Amino acid sequence: MLRGAPSRVDGPVVACHSSHDTALSVLYPAASKLADDAETILGVGDERWGAMGFDGIKAVEPCEELTLENALRHPFPATGCVSVDASPVVARGFPPAGAHSDICHEELARVVLSAGRILS
């Protein structure tokens, strides 16, 4: 689904992710396994079955991986895929979803504005 995306947009394709998002690190793989998704043989805990919101963009090469600090302090990549580890701020939430909905942070807004070349 993401293959070729960078060539279809004027700017970077960005995914912020958090290791605290248990909805995507535990529940998503478990639901895939329950649905008999043949690809989820290894099931929960295997990072291959986490979603982009948990461990970033994995299926598109190359993909630049940035810490949140680097994404905010340095010029943002102008093109390509970019995974930003937002774990330092996307960290609060309760089971079973964890930090899945913890998205209202100034830092995330600044990442969006930087990627869209609105803020430098």
Residue pairs with C-beta under 8 A, 6 or more apart in sequence:
2 13
2 57
2 59
2 60
2 81
3 59
3 60
5 13
5 60
5 81
6 12
6 13
6 60
6 79
6 80
6 81
11 78
11 79
11 115
11 116
11 117
12 76
12 77
12 78
12 79
12 80
12 81
12 82
12 115
13 57
13 60
13 80
13 81
13 82
14 81
14 82
14 83
14 84
14 111
14 112
14 115
15 52
15 53
15 56
15 57
15 81
15 82
15 83
15 84
16 53
16 68
16 83
16 84
16 85
16 86
16 90
16 108
16 111
17 52
17 53
17 54
17 55
17 56
17 83
17 84
17 85
17 86
17 87
18 53
18 54
18 85
18 86
18 87
18 90
18 91
18 99
18 102
19 25
19 54
19 55
19 85
19 87
20 87
20 90
20 91
20 92
20 93
20 98
20 99
20 102
21 53
21 54
21 90
21 93
21 97
21 98
21 99
21 100
22 93
22 95
22 96
22 97
22 98
22 99
22 100
23 53
23 96
23 97
23 98
23 100
24 50
24 51
24 52
24 53
24 54
24 100
25 50
25 54
25 55
25 98
26 44
26 45
26 96
27 96
27 97
28 49
28 50
28 51
28 54
29 40
29 43
29 44
29 45
29 46
29 49
29 50
30 43
30 44
32 39
32 40
32 49
33 40
33 43
33 44
39 49
40 46
40 49
42 48
42 49
43 49
47 55
48 58
52 58
52 83
53 100
56 63
56 65
56 83
56 84
56 85
57 63
57 81
57 82
57 83
60 81
62 80
62 81
63 80
63 81
63 82
63 83
64 77
64 80
64 81
64 82
64 83
65 82
65 83
65 85
66 82
66 83
66 84
66 85
67 84
67 85
68 84
68 85
68 86
68 87
68 88
68 89
68 107
68 111
69 88
71 82
71 84
71 111
71 114
72 107
72 110
72 111
72 114
75 120
76 82
76 111
76 114
76 115
76 117
78 117
82 115
84 111
86 105
86 107
86 108
86 111
89 102
89 105
89 107
89 108
90 99
90 102
90 103
90 105
90 108
91 99
91 102
92 99
92 102
93 99
93 100
93 101
93 102
110 119
113 119
114 120
